[in-house]
Amino acid sequence: MDPVLHLSIVVDDLPAARAFYVDTLGCRPGRERGDWLDVWFFGLQLTLQGRPDQVLSLEEQGARHFGATLDADTFATVVGQLDADPSVTWLARVATDHGGTPREQTKCKLVDPAGNVIELKTYADPTSAFAP
């Protein structure tokens, strides 16, 4: 079996988190128990833990975030779905850094209903993601 990256995050409202990740982002739901739910977040097994007392504000989180690097077509599709949803809270709309260079990347940041920061990006040259 190939390794599967797993991340567990806390949310304050499990039904709202489920709706966001499944309906808004298009993640496939996985296992679900009373106080947690797995979703498949672009190849990542993401566990949403219903623990309202552990949710941090954006200020308390600082630079903490997670995300996915997508191919350009998938990125455009997902961003189009997010743009069409007025409930999505953007921290940084789509922008391109280092345009016209080997390091060119297009990215955005948004927050889930619990305030967890998500970064989505795509590279003009995917091999540059791991270049020194």
N, C-alpha and C positions, 0 to 999 in steps of 0.2 A: 504494500500500500504506500502511495506517496504521502509525505507528511501533509497535514492540514493545520494551518495556523489557527489558533484559537484565542479569542479575546473575550473577557467578561467585563461588562460595564454596568453601572448602576443607573436605574431610572426611578422616577418618582410615581409614574402612572403607567403600569404595564399595558393596559389596553391602548392608551395613546401611543406608547412606544411601538407596540405591535402594528397599529394602523400606519404609523410613519414608515417603519422599515419595510413592511409588506406592501401596503397600498401605494405609498408615495414613492419610495425608492425601488420597489419591485423585487425585494428580496424574497426568497422562498422560505416559508416557515419550516422549522424542524420540530424537534422535541419540545414539549411544553408541559410544565408542572404548575402547581398553584402560584408560586412566586418567581418563576423564571421561564424564559422562552429562548430557544435557539433560532437564529435566522442565518441563512447563507448569504453573507455580505460579499459579493464578488470574489468568491473563493475562500473566504474567511468564515469559520464557524464563530459567529458572534452570539454570546449569551447575554441576554438582557435580564438583569437581576432586579426585581422589584424591591428596592431598599431605599425608600424616600429619605430616611434619616442620613444616608451617606451621599446624597446628591450635592455637588458643589456648585456655587455660582460661577459664572464666566470669569469673574475677577479672581476667585479662589483657584480656578483651574490653571490660570496663566496660559502658557503656550501649549499645554497638553491637548493632543488631538490624535485621531486615527483616520485612516482613509484607504483609498485604493487608487492605483494607477491603472487606467483603462486604455484600450485602443481608441483611436480618434472617433470612430463611428459610435461605439458604445458610450463614450463620454458625451458626444453630441445628443444622443438619444436620451440619456439620463438627465442631462442638464435641461433639455427641452421639456421633459416631464416635470422637473422641479420648477421651472419657470412658469409652467401652466397652473401650478398649485399656489394660490394666494396665501396659504397658511405656512409656507416655507419661510424660515428666518435665515437670511443670508448674512454672513459676517464679511465676506468678500465675494463680489460677483465675479464672473468669468473674466480672467485677464491672462495675457501672455507675457511671460518673462523671457528675456534673452532672445527675442525674435531674430530670425535669420542666422542664428549661430547653432553649432552642434548641441548646445544646452537648451534649446528652445523648449519651453513647456507651457502648457495652458492649464490653468487651475482655478478652483473656487473653493470657498469654505462656507459651510452652513451649520446650523445647530439642530439637533433633534429636540423633541418636546421637553426632555429633561436638561437640556443645555449642553449635552456632549457635542464637542466640535468635530466635524467630519470634513476632511479635505479630499476632493476628487481632482485628479489631474491626468493629463495625457502628454506624452513627449513626441515631438516631431521625429526624433530618432530614439526609439525605445532603449537602445543600448547605452545611451547617455545617462540613464537613470542610475547606473552603477559605476559610471566613470569617476575617477578621482578628481 
